[in-house]
Amino acid sequence: MTKKDFPLISIALCTYNGARYLPDQLDTLVQQTYPNLEIVAVDDNSSDDTWNILQEYTNRYSYFNIYRNPKNLGYQQNFEKALKSCSGEFLAISDQDDIWKADKIQQLYDNIDENIMIYHDSEFIDEKGQLLNMKMSDKLNMVEGSDPIPFLFFNCVSGHSLMFRKSLLEAILPFPNVGIYDHYIAFTASSIGKIKYLSKSLVLHRQHIGNSTDILGRKKSKSRMQVTLERMNRENNWLKTCAEVSKSKPASRLADMLYKSAKNRTNNLFNFRFGFLVWKYQNTLMLIPQNKDFRTLSFAIRQIWGAKMKSLVKR
């Protein structure tokens, strides 16, 4: 079989001041065993040597395309721009500081079947590339299928682990102003089609102070009340966004009920309806976290409390 016998797969890579780890990641992208690749890198106006590194790889690899933003857009809009610039039948997403297994794209292509999206497990490494002896699946239950309800509060699909059909772009773009792009992709994909989980670790996912997400919980500089208020606001905005994805779907209807019952919880004492809904749908809503404390009556009762009640109790 020749290269033309395989559909084009695009890798969307976003960079910002990533010179420290970028060459290691780029080497694993260009060494992929899948024969028909396009790499689209969009730099978000870096001030370090990132752009020069990207230019070096563009000069060496004809399928490597780079773009530079005249001003910083932020990682969410930058990934949106990168995905819009891709032309492949399938699209994969890459961070700037991970290490990919050589057969990652081939494995995803071989296993996506008729699903609209596929994602895989990952192993954590530290700043120096040393294994932390922990996988994503050690922290989270990895879900698949066509039920987006588990994604209303939690997410197990990391951007670096997913690949999806280009037909999904119409449904996910533009990204909403709230939430994180990979969470939104997972919710939307499972709303309009099926997603599949591949239980293989195909990426060494680097953990360091510059990560945009904090899966291992290493960044703890805020008070508990600050964290609580931010979480409530974030969840409220996210539930409102999910409610608007497809109002005819059960998950979006549930998101709408949850949002309306708790949209004022940052300023009130109690939210009885919200706590009842969390308790009623707990087996699905709390499917992703492995911590069993999320699936108890006491957890549902705690959701009744608004921010004012939480602050009084803490006193």
Order of alpha helices (4+ residues) and beta strands (2+ residues): beta-alpha-beta-alpha-beta-alpha-beta-beta-alpha-beta-beta-alpha-beta-alpha-alpha-beta-alpha-alpha-alpha-alpha-alpha-alpha
